[in-house]
Amino acid sequence: MGWLWEKSHRPKVKELSFRGIPRVFAVFCRRMLISVCASQIWRKCHLFLVVVLLSGSVIAQSTEINPHANEPCGYATVLQQLEKQYPGFKTSFDQQTQKALQLEAVRAFSEGLERRKKVIKDTMYYYDTVYTIPVVFHVLYNVANENLNDSLLISQVEVLNRDFNRLNEDSVKTRSVFKSRAGSARIQFEFAKLDPNGLATTGIVRKTTTRTTFGSSGGGIQDLMKSSSTGGSDPWDPTKYLNIWVCDLSVNNQDNLLGYAYPPYGHPSWGSGSWVADSRQGVVLHYKVVGRNNPRATGAIAMSNKGRCAVHEVGHFLGLRHIWADDQFSANRCIADDFIDDTPLQGIGAGFTCNLGGNTCIEPVNDLPDMFENYMDYSTEACQNLFTKRQVQMMRTSITDFRTELPIKTEIVTRMRVFDTVVYDEVLIYPISAESDVVVEIRNEEILEALDIQFYNLLGQTMTEPTQLLTNETRFDTQTWADGFYVAVLKRISDGKVIRKQKLFVD
């Protein structure tokens, strides 16, 4: 994920531990080393390192001791454990990732358009599939402070919808070099409306637990929150719901691990669909980082209060890796990448900063800086503001090829160009979130009284009655509408012809 305690504000390096020497001298060594190196007095720095190394007192800290010590996202640990449980998993994971992206590229090329888009008749309308994923939160609490209120969970879903569809206000902060690479996933999230038994639900399960924490002092992933037998909450069918467990992940009162998720891929020897049906599938979040402006995100994790820990983990859930491919501890960190060709090679997480000068991998051609704007980096939430187009492609492919039963699929029609009715380009339809209104603006008075408009949700249910457009500006109150995508249908009154279907996002 992109967030950790204070020392993580610096770029991550293997820490040096001083053993077998007095504590006072150890502190002195650390301070001298930092001071000398930071001042770029390289000769002195080199000499000091030689002396310390020859003493046999400096030992590189093993990443095997506690992977979470420097990893607020447990994804790398998940992959390690899967490899141990199913030898060959990592190799298969790499192959399936590349295959999925290659197949998607071939399909797009052969069709001449992006996949899932079709041209109809002589106009430039196209169908575009929006995926709506039902979410169930399992809120586990030992004390009242861990029992998050509904408003935080609602805000978390809002953040997911904004960030996945590039409707986030800070999208304007994307650096110019990366703006053309930013994409909208056309994926939205909503609280589950029906439980596995077909009964109405809020999409929130609350459960008290005797466990004071679900964190693991050994640094591994135990998934105890995912079973009622171990103090957690049993998942709803993981092929049909996105399960999000909210619980305490601290270890010894340290908030190192903030979340993790499992990828959607299986192993070649497993039965078809066996992996996505695994009860471990879903997202786990530390209760302190759920939602926007969570008051529990204080101290070292105060920078994790924008709800983007969930964005990052859902990215993993839909097939994305960390932007540096979890290879920061290898000898040559710039060899491995995330298989996404519009994210630049990156040798390490962004260091929990917005480092404008960061460039951990110099490429011989078309070199680019580290993309700290990416939700799959280790940068502060204030830095993050985009998924790339190829990351979008990967996530949508993960849905169509692996998580096939998960979303509600809705094809909506969007107007690109209409050759015979260009005059209707003078009709603008847009939401004003601050006023809970959708505005229909007519800039050409010649077509007043000639059109009517009606709004639908993605299930085809009517949100308004047909309304004749009689004035230059007509407003529709959306206060009672749930956050998400809607379709505005504009018709010509004279013959009932639909001249435009336009999607919009209301929040």
N, C-alpha and C positions, 0 to 999 in steps of 0.2 A: 504494500500500500504505500503511501508516500509519506509516512509520518512516524516519528519516534521521539525519544527523549532528547534532552538538550545537546548531548555530544553528537547527535546525528545531524545537526545543522551544518557540520563540516562534511566534505566528501569523505566517503568511507574508505579506510585503509585497514590493513591488518594491524591490530593493536599490538603493542609491545608490552610484555609483562616482565617485571623485574623480580626474580626469585633468588633466594639464597643470599640476599644482601639486606642490611638494615633498612627499615622503613624510611627513615629520614633521608638516607642516601638515595633510595629509590625515588622519592619525591623530587629530590634535587636533580637526579638524572632525567626524569621526565620533563621537568621545567627547562632544564638546560637544552635538551634536545629540541623541544618545541621552539624555544627562543632563538637558538642558533640557526636552525633550519629556516624558520620564518623570516629571519633577517637576510637569508640568502648568502651567508658567509660560508660558501660551499667547502672551502678548504678545512675550516674549523669543524664544520658539520661532519665531513668525511672522517677527520681524525678522531672526533669524539665517538662516532659510530664504530670505528675500528677498535678503539680501546674497550668500549663496552662489549662488543661482540667477542673479543679475545678473552674477556673475563668469564665467558660462558654463562653470563647472567641474563642475557636477553633471549627470550624464547617467543617465537611468533605464536600468537593465540590460535588454536585450532578452531575452525568453524564447526567442527563436529561436536564440540562441547555443548554448545547451546545455540542452534541456528537462529533462534528468536532474538538473541542479544543484539543483533544488528539488522533484523528483518521484521519490520512491523506487519508485513504481509507474509502469511505462512505458506504461500503458494509453492516456493521452492522446496520446503519441507514436505508438502503433500506429494510432489513429484518424486522426491527421494524415497518416501515410504511406499509409494505405489511401485517403484522399481524394485524394492526389496521384496514386496509381496508378490509381484508379478514380474519376474526377470524378463527383460526385453521391452518393458513398457515405454521407456524413454525413446528407444529407437523407433518403435511403432508410432509414438506420439509425434515425433519429427516427420515421419513419412506421411502420416495422415494429414498433418497440417499442410505440408507442401502439396500433397495430392489435391486437397480440397481447394486450395488457392489456384492451382493449375487448371483444374476442371472448370472452376468458375470463370477464369480468363478465357478458356476455349469456348465455353458456352456464349459468353458475351460477344466474342469475336464472330462466331458463326451466325449469331442472330443479328449482328449489326447494331444492336442496341444493348443497353444493360439488361441483364437477365430479369425476368419477370415483368418486362415492359412490352406492350403490343401496340402497334399502330392500327387504327381502325378507320375504314372508309377513306375519304380523301382529305381528312383533316389531320391535324397533328395532336389529337388526343392520345394519351397513353394511360394504361392501367398501371398502378403501382401498389404493391402489397404492403400494407402496414400490419405489423405483428403486435398484438396486444397480449401481454403475459400476465396471468393472474398471480398475485403475490400473497403469501400467508406469512405473517410475522409470528414467531414463537418467542414471547417475552418471558424469560426465566429470571426470577428474582429471589434472593435470600433476604434482603432488606428492602424497605420501601423505596429507597433512592434508586434502586435498580429497575423498578417497575415504571418504565417510561410511559408518559401520558400519550394519548392518541395524537395530539397535535404534533409531536416530534415524529411519529411514524408517518403521519400525513405529509409533513414537510419532506421527509426522506423520499417518498414516492414522487413528490413534486420535483425534487432535485434530479432524480433518475430521469424523469420525463424531459426536463429541460436539457440536461447534459447530453443525453443520448440523441437528441434531435437538434442539437446546436441552437437551442433557444435560450441558452444561458447568457445573461447580461454581459459577462466578462469575455464573451467571444471576440469583442472588439480589441482585446489585449493580445490576440494572436499576432506574433511577429509577421511582417510582410512576407518573409521568405517561406513561411509555412501556410499562409492563408489559403492558397489554392489547393492545398492538400487536405484541408478540413472537410469532414463529411457529416451528414445527418443519417443516423441509422434507421430511421423510420420504424422504430421500436418504441412502444409505450408500455407502461406498467400500471396496473390497477389492483386495488384490493380484491381478493377473491370474493365473489358474490354467493357462491354455492360451495359447501364443504363436500368431501368425498361421498357423503351419503345423499347429496342432492338437497340438503337443507340450507336455508338462508344463513349467511355468515357475514361478519364484519371484516373477515380476513385477518383477525388478530386473535391469537391464542395466548392467554396469560396463565402462568403456572408458578406457584411457589416451589422452591427447592431447598433441600437441606444442605446442599453444597454451597460453600462460601465462594468458590471460584471453579471455573472450568478450565483454567490455565494449567499447563503441564510444566512442572519444574524441570523435567528432563529435556525440554526443548522440542519434543515431538508433538504430533497431532493425535489426540485420543478420541475426539468426537463424542465425548460423554454427554454433551448437550442434546444429542440427536436420538436419545432413547429414554423412555420413561423409567426403564429398569436401572438406569445409572443417574437418575435425578434430573433428566432432561425432558424433552417433549418429542414424541414420535412424529416423524415426518408425514405430511400428506403425500399422496402419490407423486413422487418426484418427476414422473413423466408428464404430469398435467399441471403441476404448480411449481413456482419458484419458492422454495422454503427458505426463509431467512431467520436464523436463530440469533436472538439478541441476549447476551449474557455477559457475565464478568469473566474476562480472559486474563486477568492480572495474575502475576506470580510474585509472591512475597511483597505484595503491594506495589509492584512495578508494572506499569502499563506498557510493556514492550510489544506484545502481539496485539494488533488492532483488528485483524480479520483474516479470513482465508476462504477459498472456494476450491471445488474440484472441477477439472476440465471435462468437456463433454465426450471425450474419446474413449474407446475401448481398446481391447487387446485382440489381435487377430484370432487367437484361439478361443475367445469367448463367444457365446451365443449372440445372435443378432439382438441389439438393443439391451443387452444385459447390463451394460455399464450405466447408461442413463437411468435405468431403473434402480440402481444401487441406492440404498437408504442413506448413504453419506452425501449424495448429491444435494447441492444447495449452497448457501452462503452463510457464514458465521461472522458476526460483528460484535466487537466490544461495545457494551451499552453506553460508554462514554462518548462514542463518536457517531452515534446514529442521529440523523436529522440535522436540520440547519439551526445553528446557534444553540446547541445542546449545552446547558449550563454546567454539565459535568466535565466538559472538555476544558480543563484548566491546567495551569502549570506547563509542563513540557509538551502536552498534547493540545494546547490551546489553539494551535494552528490547524487542528483537525475538526473544525466546527462548522464546515460548510456541507457536510453530508457526502463528501466525495470518496470516503473510504468505501461506501457501498457501490459507487460508480465503478471504482477500480476492481472490486471483487466480482461484480456482475460481469465485467469485462472478461475476467478469468473464466467465469461460469459459461460464457459464450465463446470460449476458444482462444482468447488473447493471452499472450505472455507478457511478462515485463518487457519493456522496450529494449533492454540490454540483454535479454534472453537468459537471465539468471546465470551469467557466466563471469561475474566480477572477480571470482577467486581463481580463475585459470591463469596460466602463464601468459597467454596472449588473449586478452579480453576482447579484442576487436575481430576475431575470427567468427565467432558465433553471433547470430542475430536472431530476431524474432520471426523471420521469414516474411515479414511485411515490407514490401519494397519501397513504400513511401514514408517509412520512418528511417531516419539516418542511423548508420551504425553508431552504437554507443557502448562504451566499455564498462559503465557503472551507472548506478542510480544517480540522480541529479544532486545528491547531497543535501536534500531537504531545503533547498534554496531556489531562488530564481536567478541563477547564475548566467547572466547575459554573455559572458565570455567562455562558458563551458564548452569544450570540444574534446571529448575523451578519445575519439577515434578520428584521425586525419585520413581522409580518403583521397586517392590520387586524382580522381575526377569528380567534379561536382560536389566538392566537400561542403558539408553543412554543419552548423553547431548542434549541440545536444538539444533534443526537442523536449525541454522541460515542461512545455505546455501540455504534453500528452498525459491523459488520465492513467496510463499504464507505466508512468515513470515514478520514481521516488522523489517527488518534489512537494513542496507545501501546497495545500489546497488553493491558496491564493494564486499560485502559478498556473494551475491546471485549467485548461479550457477547451480541449479538443480530443476527438478521435479522428484518425485519418480515414480517407476514403477506402483504402485497402483494409484497414481494421474493420470498418463497417462491412465490407464485403466478407471478411472472415466471420464476423458475428452472424450475419444473415445466412451464410453457408452452414454454419454450425446448427442453426435452427432448421433449415430445410433438409439437412443430411443426417442429423443426429437427434435433435430435440424436436422431432416431428410432431408430437402430440401436445407440446407445451403451449403454443400460442393460439389465440383466436386470429385467424387470417382473414383480413378484409381487403378486397380489391377496391380501390377508389379511383376515380377518373380525374385527372388534372389536365387542364387546358394549357398546351404549350403555344400553339398558334391556331387561329381559325381564319381560313382564307376568305370566306364569304361574309364574315360579319366582323370586320376589323373595328367597326364603330363601337362595338361592345368592349373594346379595350379601355374605353373611357369609364368603365365601372370598376371601382376599387372596393375590395372587401377585406377588412382587417380587424383584429381584436384590439381593444384597449384594456389591458389587464387591470390597471389601476382603478378603472371605473367600472369594471365587470361588464363591459359593453362590446358588442360586435358592431362595427360601423360599415354601412353600405353607402359609398359616396359615388354620385353620378356627376361627372365633369362636363357632360354634353347634354344640355337641356332638351335637345331634340328627341331624346329617347325616354324622357320622363313619361310616365303613365303607360309605357309600352312593355314594361317588364314586371315580373313578380319574382320573388325569391322565397325559398324555403330551406330550413336547416335540418340536417339529419346527423345522428351519431353513427359510429362505424358499424353498428349492428343493423342499420337501416331504419331505426326508429325515428319518428318525427320529433323534432324539438320545437318547431314553430309551425303555424298554419301558413299557407301561401299568402304572401303580403305584397300588394302592388306598391311599386316604388313611385311615390307621388312627389317627393321633394329631393333636393340635391343631396341631403344627408338623412339616412334612416338608421336609427339605433335599435339594437335588440339586447335586452338585459339577459346576461348569462349567469347571473349570480347563483341560480339553482342548478346549473350544469356542472357535472363532474369535470375535473381537469382531464384534458386529453384532446384527441383529434376529432374534428367534425367536418362535414361536407356541406358546403353551400351550393344549392342548385338554382341557377338563374334560368328562367324560362321567358320566351316571347309570348305575350298574352294572345296575340292574334291567331296563332296556330298551335300553341302549346309546345313549340320546339324548345328543347333544352339547348341552350347556347353555351353554357359553361357549368362545369362542376369543379369547384375549388376546395381543396382541403385547407384547414387552418387549425392551429393549436390554441386552445383556450385554457387559461389557468387563473 
